[in-house]
Amino acid sequence: KAGVTQTPRYLIKTRGQQVTLSCSPISGHRSVSWYQQTPGQGLQFLFEYFSETQRNKGNFPGRFSGRQFSNSRSEMNVSTLELGDSALYLCASSLAPTSTDTQYFGPGTRLTVL
Amino acid sequence: AQSVTQLDSQVPVFEEAPVELRCNYSSSVSVYLFWYVQYPNQGLQLLLKYLSGSTLVKGINGFEAEFNKSQTSFHLRKPSVHISDTAEYFCAVRLHMNYGGSQGNLIFGKGTKLSVKP
């Protein structure tokens, strides 16, 4: 079974631009979560989707948004990019949004903001 | 609020030596506990998890961890490390879902970089 895939793997943008990242979960998984990883802040939760509904959101500004499609694929969007948005963005999928379900992570998208 | 503290940011060790990576957590409610590993330029891979039952949990690649509720710790151990274990290791917690709504996000520690030297 294929793992979680994220596209693109690398992205370079300039301040003020917007960006969209994509995540395809493992087949059959309906829950998708997004995390931001930076050297300073570590791994921080962005949001979680299940059945096309955002069920949980981390402490990030409104510039960060996401959505989930009927096939469980998810996208996240960051508008008006800032230098501090440079990070590795990780997507994780699980069968359902329960605490006991294992979250399987993709390889991430490395975003660099210049 | 919940938090996870990984006491060592870097742990150098020689090949075939034992290793312990320390993790302490703080939470006013019950949590589940996880250890993930991240190899360079890759995502996170689950090593093991504690949900309930025996406090000694065995995971992949020869790793094990012991849940100690009184000390709120979940230290990761391996009796003999290999060069291939060089990676960053993350301890994480998730709330028990005893109430409505999704509380399923992982709360991570800052990570411990394990460096195995020949």
Interface residues (C-beta under 8 A of the other chain):
Chain A: V4 S31 S33 Y35 G42 L43 Q44 F45 E48 F50 R55 N56 G58 L90 A92 S94 P97 T98 S99 T100 D101 T102 Q103 Y104 F105 G106 P107 G108
Chain B: Y32 Y36 N41 Q42 G43 L44 Q45 L46 K49 L51 F90 A92 R94 L95 H96 M97 G101 S102 Q103 G104 N105 L106 I107 F108 G109 K110 G111
